[in-house]
Amino acid sequence: MANYEEFVDLKYKPKATDVVALFRVKVPKWSTPKRAYGAVAAESSVGTWSEMKSTHFKHVQKVAAKVFDVKGDWIKIAYPEEHFEAGNMSQILASIAGNVFGMKAVDSLRLEDIQFTKKIVKSFPGPKFGREGIRKIFGVKKRPLMLSVAKPKVGLTTKEHVEIGRQIWEGGLDLLKDDENLANQSFNPFNKRVVDSLKVRDKIEKKTGEKKSYLINITGPTVKEMEKRAKFVKAQGGEYIMIDIITTGWSAVHSMREICDDLGLAIHAHRAMHGAMTRDKYQGFSMHCVAKCARLLGVDQLHIGTANIGKLVGSEQEVLELEKMITQDKYKSNNLTLNQEWYGTKPVFPVSSGGLHPLIIDKVMDKMGTNIMLQIGGGIHGHPMGSFAGAKAMREAVEAYLDGIDLAVAAKKSKELKTALDIWGRKGTR
């Protein structure tokens, strides 16, 4: 049997050229902590289940991982950066978050964070536009940008989909968004949806004098097909594409970042399927890691949650740390994360979404600030007067907050906002 304990060295001091991973480990009753911790380091680097002479070759040991810190169930492992192919997220995660998660040597394993080196950070493109670049597209300096998904998320005809876009744009929202599972189905074909939506968008821009845009889901079966769809969006005057980054895969996202760089398109990242990895607190892959990888790969916008205000799982601390990590250049750790310097990588625009409506939007901005994007679905389309009224009420609620006006006072001048406060005050958020 392999001597996993050799991969534990609590006297080791990580170098600036070491990638550091923070894991949460549950040790089996039949094992020892040192063996279980060492197994994680060994199996995610150069070790295996059997003893081999080649493992001890000097040049092999140069890329071996070491457990160097243990606090309760939490361990830190250092990986020499030479262990990885710079700029290859799929290879990096195949090591740190690969076969090691299926080992019997641990009862459970969760990757909480990864601290990347300067070389690794610089090997990835990061966002093309980032938060400030997106604000320049819209000419909006301070107000949260607002978007809504056409609901129901699938099943609508193209005509119905476009009509919802018309209503929410005209009502004051900045962006229409496809949902994660709307692609190129027969009831709402991709090309027709793009053409018809952007034609209406152009008319609304002229009518309102405000910039409007559309987050078009180009997620497809191959990178070649996604490139084709992105080029079509660009040809029709679109500024954005949307990608389901988890289901599409890291290398495909990286490929689309390069393609969109050439096309001048911004990337909106949808995190569908993340909960399959992130929800269990003892097994899987944290949302912090998902967001960090997404920033490196170069998405411009990313859903991060609502700070425990809306309908989705995500504690206030977790969401606020996500916001800091994807926007700051020097992120300072807490007890659940690691420091990360971004070396000038542009900030990602945080998107708060999930169960929002005008009555609680002030609580989101109290916690997350106003330099965010607000995505509202049911809180707009569930308005008794329709999606236009829902969008208008949401815009008025946000502007009342920015102007320091109580919602009840603002609602006296708006039947749409008053109706929204009445209906959502009864329904609540769940």
N, C-alpha and C positions, 0 to 999 in steps of 0.2 A: 504493500500500500504506500501511497505517496506520503511524504512527511510535510503535510500542509503547514505545520507549525513554523517551518523555516521561512514562511512568507510573512511572519509577524515580527516586527522589530520596533519596539516602542521607544527606542533611543534614536531612531532615524529622524532627521530634520529635513523636511521637504525643501527641494531647491526651487528656484524661480522657473526652472524648466520642467517641473513636474506638474502634470495634470492631477488634481485632487478630486476624489469622489467621496461623497458622504452617503453612507448606507445605514439603514436600520435593519438589524439582524435578530431573528429569534432562533436561539440555539436549541437543537433537539435534546431531549432528556438523556439520550444514550451517548451524546458527544460531550466535548469540553468546549468552552468559549474560544480558547486559543485555536483549536483545530477548526472550528466552524468559521471563525474570522479568517484564518489562513486559507481555508478552502475558497472563500470568495475572491481573495487576492490572487491565488494560484490559478483558479479556473478562468478568471477574467484576464489573465496575462499569459504566462509561459508554462504553467503547471498542468498536470493531468492526474488521473486517479492512480496511476501506477508509478513506481519509482523508475526514473530513467537517468542515465549518466549525462545525456545531452542537456538536460535541464540545468546542470551545473556548469556548462561551458561558460567561460568568462563573457563572451560576446552575447550569449543568451541572457545571462544575469543582468546585463546592462539595460535590458528592456523589461525586466521583471517588476511586478508590482509589490508594494510592501504596505502592510497595515502598520500605521505609526501612531494612531491615537484611538483610545477606547474609552467611552463614557457611557456606562449602562448598555443599552442595546445599540448604541450609535458608534459606528467606526468610521475612521477616515483612512482611505487608501491612496497612496501616491503612485502614479504611473509616469515613468519617464516619457517625455513628449515624443521621443524617437519610436516609442511603441506604436504610434499612430501615423496614418497617412494624413498629413495636413490637408484641410479642405475637403475631407471625405467623411461627412457625418455618418453615413451608413456604416463605414468601417469602425469609426470611433465607438458608436453605440453597439456594434456587434461584439466589441470587447467588454465595455463597461456594463452594458445592459443586455447581454446576449445569453449564451447557454447557461451562464451562472444562475439564472433565475429558475432553472428547472432542476437544480441539484438536490439530492436527498441530504446533503451535508448541512442544509439549513432548513428549519421549519417554515420560515418565511423570510423574504428579502425585499426591501424597498429602496430604490435609488432616490435620495432626497435632493441632491444637488451635485453639480460638477463645476469645479473651478478650472477654467481654461487658461492656458498660458498665452503670453503675448503672440507667440508664433502661431498658435492655433487660431486665436481670435482674428489675427490679420490675414489668415488664409481663407477666410470666408468673406462674402461681399457685404453683408449687412444690408439694411434697407436702402433703396435708391432715393426715396423721398423722405421717409420718416415723418415724425409728427409735424414739424414745422413746414416741410415741403408740401404735405397734404393741406395744411392751413392756407398756404399760398395759392394752391389750386382753387380754393373756394373764396379766397379773400376775406376769411373770417379769422380775426385775431384772438378773440377771447371766449366767445360763446362755445359751449360744447357743440360739436357737429352731431347732427341727429339723422338717424336712418330707420327704416322699417322694412320688414320682410312682407312680401305679398302672401297673405294667408287666405285659405289653407295653403300650406307649403307646397303641396303637389295636388294635381287634379284640376286646377283652373285652366281654362283655355287661354290662349295668348291674348285674346281680346279682353278677357276678364282681368288677367294679370296686368296688362298695360293700363287699364282703367284704374286699378288700385294705385299704380305708380303716378298717374295723373293726379289723383286725389291727394296723395301724401305730399307730392312735390308742391302742388298748389296750396296745400294747407300750411306749408312752411318748413317741411323737412328738407334736408340736403340731399339725401341718398335713398334710392330704392335698392333693395338687396334680394337676390335669390336666396332660398334656403339651401341647406346642405345637400338635400337629395333631389333637387331639381337640376336636371342636366339637359338631355336632348330627347325627352320622351315625346311620344306621338301626339299627346294632347296639348303640348306646348313646346314645339320644336325650337331648338337653340337659335338658328339663324333668324327665323321670323320674330322671335321674342326680342332679340337684340335690335333688329331694324325698327320694329314698331315702337319699342320702348324709347329708343333714342330719338326717334322723330317727335314723339310727344314731349320728351325731355326738352328738346330744342324750343318747342313752342312755349313751354312753361317758363323757360329762362327768359324769353323775350317778354312774356307777360308780367313776370314778377321782378325782373331785373336782378335776380339772384342766380348764382352758379348752382347747377344741379348735376348729379351724376348717378351712376347705376353700377352696383357691384354684381357683375355677371359671372355666374359659376361656370368656369371652363373645365372643371374636373371631368376627366375622360378616361377611356380605357388605356391609352398610350400617350407618351410624351408627344409623339408626332401629331396625334389628334388634338391634344391640348394646345400645341403651338399653332395649329391651323385655326382653332377657335380664337386664340388670342389675337392673331393677325386679322381675323374677321372683325373682332371688336374694335381694333385700332382703325381699320378701314371705314367703319361706320361712325367714327368720331368719339368712341369711348375713351375714358381715362383710366379705367380700372379693369382688373380681372379678380375673381375670387377663386380660391383653391381650398378644398378640404385637405388640410396638410397632413393629417394622420393617415387617412385612408389612401391618399395619393402616394405617400412615402417620401422620405427625406431626399433621396437622390432626384426624384422627379420634381420636388419643390425647388431644389437647387438649379436644376435644368431650366425650370420656368423662370426663375429669377434672372438667369442669363438672357433668356429669350425676351423677357419683359424689359430688361435694361435696353436692349436694342430697339424695342418698340416704343419705349417711353411710357410704359404702363405701370401704374401702382398695383400692389398686391394686397388684397384683403384676405387674411387667413381665418378660416373657420376651423374650429378644433373638434369637430364631430368625431366621436369614438374615444376621445381622451379619457372619459370616465371609466372605460374598461380597464385602463392602466392606472388612473390616478385616484380613484375613489377610495379604495381600500388603504387604510393608513399603515398596514403592515406588509403589504405585498404590492409590487409594481413599480411605478415610475411617476414621480411627482409632476404636478402641473408646472411647478417652478422649472423643472428640467425641460418640459415641452416648450415653455415660453423662451427659455434661454437658447435652445436650439433654433427656434423659429427666428429669433433676432439675428443670430449668426447667419442663417441662411438668407435673410433679407426680406422678410415680409414687412409691409408698412403698417399694417393694422392687425390687431389680434384680440379676440374675445378673452376676457379674464374674469368675468363675473360681476357681482353687484355688492360685494362686501357684506354678504349674509342678509341682504334686504329683500331681494326678489325670491324667485321660485327655485333657483338652482343651488346645489351643494357648493360650499366654498366659504370658509370662515372669514370674518373681517380681517384678521391678521394675515391670512394666506393671500387674499386678494390685494391688500395694500402692499404687501411685500412684492407681489407680482408686478404691480404698477411701478414700484420703485426700480425693480430689477430691469424692466424693459425700457425705462426712460432715463435712468441716471447713467453717467459715464463712469462713476466710481461707486459701486454698490457695496454697502457695508452689511455684513452678515448679522443675523440674529442667531439664536441657539438652534434653529432648524435649517439654516442656510450657510453658504460660504461667501466670503468676499469675492467680488468680481470686478476687475478693471476692464473697461470696454475699448480703451485706446482710440477714442474718437468715433466709434460706431454710432450711427444715427439712432435716436430713440424711436421705438415703435409707438404708434398711436394706440393707447389702451381703449378697448371697446367694452363698455358695461352693458350687459344684456341679461334678460331672463326675469320675466314677471314684473316689469316696470310699468308704471302709469303715472299720471300727473300728480296724484296725491302723495306719492312717496319719492318723487324725483329729487326733492330738496334734500332728503336724507342721504341719497347717493352722492350728491354734490358736496354735502357737508363732510362726508368721509373721504371721497376720492378727488375732490376739487373739481374745477371746471375745464381743465385742459385734457378732456377725455372725449370719447364719442359715446353717445347714448343710442342704443338700439331698442326700439319699442315695437312689439308685435301686437299681442292681444290688447294692450293698453291703448292702442289706437283703433284697431279694427273692431274691438268690442264696444266702441262708443255707440250709444243708441241712435245717434244722428248720422253715423257712417264714418268712413275712413278720413274724409276731408275734415270733418269736425274733430275727429280724434287727433289728427295731426295738428290742427290749429290750436286745440286745447293744450297739447304738449308743448308746442312752441311758446305759447303764452305763459305756461307754467315755468318754463326755463327762463324766459325773459323777466318774469316777475321776480324770480329768485335773484337774478343778476342785478336787478334794480332795487332790491331790498323791499319789495312790496309783498305783503301777506297774500296768500292765494285767495283767501276769502274776499279780500278787497278787490283783487284783480278780477275775480269771477263776477263781480257786480257789473262789469262792463263787457262781459262775454258769456253768451248763453252756452257756447260750446264748452268753455271751461267750467261753468257752473254745473252743467249736466254731467261732465266728467267727474267732478268732485262728489256730486250726489251719488252717482252709480258706483264709483270705486270706494267711496266711503262705506257703502253697504257691503260690497263684495269682499273687501280686504285684498290681501296679496296672495293668498293660497287657495 
